[in-house]
């Protein structure tokens, strides 16, 4: 049975994902593997990545449910005059 993730742990996972992704595209499998090394489950990492993509916090490339065949990246600002 999956443990319910606390808000603090969820924030730690989100920070880890954002630190791992960078502006360049990364394989989702790579990001999930890094989360596993920090004590998160595949379910927690995959679900959080999915939700961040759905909410528009991350850019997705390909089918995000197929971790080995798709990538994510940070959203690039449309306004490059800053």
Secondary structure as the mmCIF struct_conf table of DSSP 4:
data_model
#
loop_
_struct_conf.conf_type_id
_struct_conf.id
_struct_conf.beg_label_comp_id
_struct_conf.beg_label_asym_id
_struct_conf.beg_label_seq_id
_struct_conf.end_label_comp_id
_struct_conf.end_label_asym_id
_struct_conf.end_label_seq_id
HELX_LH_PP_P HELX_LH_PP_P1 UNK A 2 UNK A 6
HELX_RH_AL_P HELX_RH_AL_P1 UNK A 7 UNK A 21
BEND BEND1 UNK A 23 UNK A 24
STRN STRN1 UNK A 26 UNK A 27
HELX_RH_AL_P HELX_RH_AL_P2 UNK A 28 UNK A 37
TURN_TY1_P TURN_TY1_P1 UNK A 38 UNK A 39
HELX_RH_AL_P HELX_RH_AL_P3 UNK A 42 UNK A 54
TURN_TY1_P TURN_TY1_P2 UNK A 55 UNK A 56
BEND BEND2 UNK A 57 UNK A 57
STRN STRN2 UNK A 58 UNK A 61
BEND BEND3 UNK A 62 UNK A 62
TURN_TY1_P TURN_TY1_P3 UNK A 64 UNK A 65
BEND BEND4 UNK A 66 UNK A 66
HELX_RH_3T_P HELX_RH_3T_P1 UNK A 67 UNK A 69
STRN STRN3 UNK A 71 UNK A 74
HELX_LH_PP_P HELX_LH_PP_P2 UNK A 75 UNK A 77
BEND BEND5 UNK A 78 UNK A 78
TURN_TY1_P TURN_TY1_P4 UNK A 80 UNK A 81
#
